[in-house]
Amino acid sequence: MLKNLTFILLGLSVLLLSLAALVGPEELALFLDSEESVQAAQNTSASQWCADMENKPNKQWQEGDFQRFAEECL
């Protein structure tokens, strides 16, 4: 069992290294830029959600809203 797991991990490592060799600096930069733009969009939607929740009466909040508001807005 341990021997099989070792071979599987070795195979996955070789596959990962092979894929990394195919990705050049340009592709990596494009990927990182797209991740940053996704994060920026999430921050914008989160700030909009916070503003909406500040205007919403507390009696209309759901259970998860309190926790999310505390994590994202405070």
N, C-alpha and C positions, 0 to 999 in steps of 0.2 A: 504494500500500500504506500509506504513512504517513498519507495523507489519510483512508483508511478507518479506520485505527486511531484517528485523532483524532476522527472522528465517533462511533465506538463509545464512546470514553472520555467524550465530551461527553454522549452519550445516557445512559450509566450514571450520570454525575454528576447529570443532571437527575432521573433516577429516584430516586437516593439522596436528593436534596434534597426531592423530593416526598414520599417516605416519611417523612423526618424531620419534615416539617411536620404529618403526620398523628399523630405520636406526641407525646402530651402529657406533662407532668411526672409525672402519676400513673402512666402506663404505664411510663415510664422508671424510676421508683422501684420499681415491682413487678418489673421485669426485673432491676434491680440487686440487690434483695433475694433473688430466686430464685438469682442467681449466687452470692451469699454463702452461702446455705444449701447449695448444691451443694458449694462449697469446704469448708465445715465438715464435711459428710458425708464428703468425700474425706479430710480430715485425720483424722477419727475412724477410718475404715477403714485408713488408712495406719498409725496408731499401733497398731491391733489387729494388723495384719500384722507390724509390727516386734516386738511382744510374742510373737507366734506363732513368728517366725523365731529369736528369742533362745532359745526352748525346743526348737527343732528341731536335731538333731545336724548338724554341718557336712557330714558325708558324704552327707546327704540333700538338700543344697542343689543347685539347678540353676545353670548358668552365669550366667544373668541375675539370680539372687537376690543374688549378691554385689554386683553393681553397684547394684541397687535398694536394698539394705540400706545401702550406703555413701551413696547420695544422699538417702534419706529418713529414715534412723534415726540417723546419726552427726552 
